[in-house]
Amino acid sequence: MARRGEEHEGGGGGHDGAGSMRWLLTYADLITLLMAFFIILFAMSKVDAQKYSILANSLKTAFFAGNSLINLPASNYVPAGGSGEGGGPNLQGIGAELSTSLIRLDPKLKDMLKITVDERGLTISLVGAALFDLGQATIRPDAEKILTEIARSLAQVPNYVSVEGSTDDLPINTAEFPTNWELSTRRATNVVRFFIEHEGLNPKRFMAVGYGEYRPLYPNDSEANRAKNRRVDIVILRHSPVNPQETAPR
């Protein structure tokens, strides 16, 4: 009887069997993660704020569930892709430089400007009051310097550009603008004409779009929100709106 008991205790699953080596799996996973982390650090050994921001956001999502240990200063530039890898334009770099130069040009733009990069491209969003008087579509003379600065960035890339006007939901009914459709479209068209006629950019690259009140960013439930919805978005598109393989003419 004792012998059978000893044989049982010496079988699989005992303290000296393979089960005692399971800690090696956790250890191996830890070593793999550390190796991957150091590879990332090595690849980013050249200081690059844009790559640092991407890494910070990735680590925040993967490891800290919203409690990031890496904090970057807030700005009017929101990176979300488009590093220029693969031969395409560096939309992140253009956006960061433009945000800095515009706010330096006119500090009031800090509260009137937002620049984002996403799958569609780089969007330069200006609150309508930065360029136009309320209910008007004529570019104010003091706002032309803003569009001139933006035109310098547009000249750096060959991409198509979509200029898109939006309004709030307050109705307009004048001889010039029977509805918000006409107002938003005229504003977009006048911005495009400025880029072409004043800055000499190729008209074949541009399109003007008016959305009226139907593309709000915020509920039209306060004057502050309505002011934000009155805007012009200048979008440097990643791809042709007709043929994704087509390259826009300079």
C-alpha positions in Angstrom: 0.0 0.0 0.0 2.8 2.4 0.9 4.5 1.6 -2.3 1.4 2.4 -4.4 1.1 5.7 -2.5 4.7 6.6 -3.3 4.2 5.8 -6.9 1.2 8.0 -7.0 3.0 10.9 -5.4 5.8 10.6 -7.9 3.5 10.8 -10.9 2.8 13.8 -13.1 1.6 17.0 -11.5 3.9 16.7 -8.5 6.0 19.5 -7.2 8.9 18.4 -9.3 6.9 18.0 -12.6 6.3 20.4 -15.5 3.8 22.4 -13.5 6.5 23.9 -11.4 7.9 25.5 -14.5 4.8 27.6 -15.4 6.4 30.7 -13.9 8.7 30.7 -16.9 5.8 31.6 -19.2 5.1 34.8 -17.3 8.8 35.6 -17.1 9.1 35.0 -20.9 6.2 37.4 -21.5 7.8 40.0 -19.4 11.1 39.8 -21.2 9.4 40.0 -24.5 7.5 43.1 -23.5 10.7 44.7 -22.2 12.5 43.9 -25.4 9.7 45.4 -27.5 9.8 48.6 -25.3 13.6 49.0 -25.7 13.3 48.5 -29.5 10.8 51.3 -29.6 13.1 53.5 -27.5 16.0 52.7 -29.8 14.0 53.5 -32.9 13.1 56.8 -31.4 16.5 57.7 -30.2 16.4 60.8 -32.4 14.2 63.2 -30.5 10.9 63.7 -32.5 8.0 65.4 -30.7 5.5 64.0 -33.2 6.6 60.4 -32.7 6.8 61.0 -28.9 3.2 62.2 -29.0 2.1 59.1 -30.9 4.0 56.8 -28.5 2.5 58.6 -25.5 -1.0 58.1 -26.8 -0.4 54.5 -27.6 1.0 53.7 -24.2 -1.8 55.6 -22.5 -4.4 53.5 -24.3 -2.6 50.2 -23.9 -1.2 50.3 -20.4 -2.8 53.0 -18.3 -6.5 53.0 -19.3 -6.8 56.8 -19.3 -4.3 57.5 -16.6 -1.3 58.5 -18.6 2.2 58.9 -17.1 3.2 60.9 -20.1 1.7 64.4 -20.5 2.2 66.8 -23.4 1.2 70.5 -23.3 -2.2 71.3 -24.9 -2.2 73.3 -28.1 -4.4 74.1 -31.1 -2.8 71.2 -33.0 -4.2 67.7 -32.5 -2.1 64.9 -34.1 -3.9 61.8 -35.2 -1.9 60.3 -38.0 -0.3 61.4 -41.3 3.5 61.4 -40.4 4.5 61.5 -44.1 5.9 58.0 -44.2 5.7 56.2 -47.5 6.6 59.4 -49.5 3.4 61.4 -48.7 3.5 64.9 -47.3 4.1 65.3 -43.6 0.7 66.6 -42.6 1.5 66.4 -38.9 4.6 68.6 -39.3 2.7 71.1 -41.5 -0.1 71.3 -39.0 2.2 71.8 -36.0 4.2 74.5 -37.8 1.1 76.3 -39.1 -0.6 76.3 -35.6 2.5 78.0 -34.1 2.9 80.5 -36.9 -0.8 81.5 -37.0 -1.0 82.1 -33.2 2.2 84.0 -33.4 0.8 86.1 -36.2 -2.5 86.8 -34.3 -2.7 85.7 -30.7 -6.5 85.9 -30.8 -6.5 82.9 -33.0 -5.7 80.7 -30.0 -9.5 80.6 -29.3 -10.6 80.7 -33.0 -8.4 78.0 -34.6 -8.2 74.2 -34.5 -5.9 72.1 -36.6 -6.4 68.3 -36.8 -5.0 65.4 -38.8 -7.1 62.3 -39.4 -7.7 59.7 -42.1 -9.2 62.4 -44.4 -6.3 64.8 -44.2 -5.3 68.0 -42.4 -8.2 70.2 -41.4 -7.6 73.9 -40.6 -10.7 75.0 -38.9 -11.3 78.8 -38.4 -14.2 80.2 -36.5 -16.2 82.5 -39.0 -15.4 85.6 -36.9 -11.7 85.2 -37.7 -12.4 86.0 -41.4 -15.9 87.5 -41.8 -18.3 89.8 -40.2 -21.6 88.3 -39.0 -23.9 87.5 -41.9 -21.3 88.6 -44.4 -19.1 86.7 -46.9 -16.5 89.4 -47.7 -13.1 88.6 -46.2 -12.1 91.4 -43.9 -8.9 93.2 -44.8 -7.3 92.4 -41.4 -8.0 88.7 -42.0 -6.1 88.4 -45.3 -2.8 87.9 -43.4 -4.3 84.7 -41.9 -5.1 83.3 -45.3 -1.7 84.3 -46.7 0.0 82.4 -43.9 -2.2 79.3 -44.6 -1.5 79.7 -48.3 2.3 79.3 -47.6 1.5 75.9 -46.1 -0.7 74.9 -49.0 2.1 75.7 -51.4 4.3 73.1 -49.7 2.2 70.2 -50.8 0.6 69.1 -54.1 -2.6 67.8 -52.5 -6.2 68.7 -53.4 -7.8 71.2 -51.0 -11.4 71.4 -50.0 -12.7 74.6 -48.5 -15.9 74.1 -46.6 -18.2 76.7 -45.1 -20.7 76.1 -42.3 -23.1 78.3 -40.4 -25.3 78.2 -37.3 -29.0 77.4 -37.4 -30.2 81.0 -37.3 -32.1 81.7 -40.5 -30.9 84.4 -42.9 -33.1 85.9 -45.6 -31.5 88.7 -47.6 -31.4 89.6 -51.2 -27.8 88.3 -51.4 -28.2 85.3 -49.1 -31.7 83.8 -49.2 -30.6 80.9 -47.0 -27.6 79.7 -45.1 -26.7 77.5 -48.1 -25.8 80.6 -50.1 -23.9 82.2 -47.2 -21.8 79.2 -46.4 -21.0 78.5 -50.1 -20.1 82.1 -50.8 -17.7 82.2 -47.9 -16.0 79.0 -49.0 -15.8 80.3 -52.6 -14.3 83.7 -51.5 -11.6 81.9 -49.6 -10.8 79.7 -52.6 -10.6 82.8 -54.8 -8.3 84.5 -52.4 -5.9 81.5 -52.6 -6.0 81.6 -56.4 -6.1 85.3 -57.2 -4.0 86.7 -54.4 -1.6 83.9 -53.6 -1.3 82.3 -57.1 -2.2 78.7 -56.1 -3.3 76.4 -58.8 -7.2 76.6 -59.2 -7.3 72.9 -60.3 -6.4 71.9 -56.7 -9.4 73.5 -55.1 -13.1 72.9 -54.4 -15.6 75.1 -52.5 -18.3 73.4 -50.5 -21.2 74.9 -48.5 -22.9 72.9 -45.8 -25.3 75.6 -44.4 -26.3 74.8 -40.9 -26.3 71.0 -41.4 -22.7 70.1 -40.2 -22.7 71.6 -36.7 -19.8 70.7 -34.3 -21.9 71.7 -31.2 -25.6 71.9 -30.4 -27.0 75.3 -31.5 -28.3 76.0 -28.0 -26.2 79.0 -27.0 -24.5 81.9 -28.7 -21.1 80.5 -27.8 -21.9 77.3 -29.6 -23.4 79.0 -32.6 -20.2 81.1 -32.9 -18.2 77.9 -33.0 -20.5 76.4 -35.7 -20.0 79.4 -37.9 -16.7 78.3 -39.4 -14.6 77.7 -42.5 -12.7 74.4 -42.7 -9.7 74.2 -45.1 -8.9 70.6 -45.7 -5.7 69.3 -47.2 -7.0 66.0 -48.6 -4.8 62.9 -48.5 -6.4 61.6 -51.7 -8.2 62.9 -54.8 -11.9 63.2 -54.2 -12.5 61.4 -57.5 -9.6 59.1 -58.0 -7.5 58.0 -55.0 -4.5 57.3 -57.2 -4.6 60.7 -58.8 -2.0 63.3 -57.8 -3.2 66.9 -57.7 -1.4 69.4 -60.0 0.8 72.0 -58.3 
